[in-house]
Amino acid sequence: QVQLVESGGGLVQPGGSLRLSCAASGSIFRTSVNAMGWYRQAPGKQRELVAFITGSGTTNYADSAKGRFTISRDNAKNTVYLQMNSLKPEDTAVYYCNLNYGHGWDDYWGQGTQVTVSS
């Protein structure tokens, strides 16, 4: 059983920063992690990819995140981070952590953490 627990969301002013964390627990073999990433869903919109990092460390960002967000991971802690800088009101959304795992490419999701960018 895999669980993902996110933290770090909150209210921030435009131009501010937040750091999201996602800790994975359960029966996880690091070498079976295909990727971990962050998605977000704003009210009335579909869930969209923000960034992901593969098991080999390759990163990929949505155009909206490039230059402002940085994804990183701590393998020893099975934790992935999303450093978000220069936040904009349009970044307001629920942010979800994702783990893609194993030969079956199974997806696991966290419960989501709210990020609100407003003055």
Helices and strands as residue ranges (DSSP letters): E 2-7, E 10-12, E 18-26, G 30-32, E 33-41, E 48-54, E 59-61, E 69-74, G 75-77, E 79-84, G 89-91, E 93-101, E 106-109, E 113-117
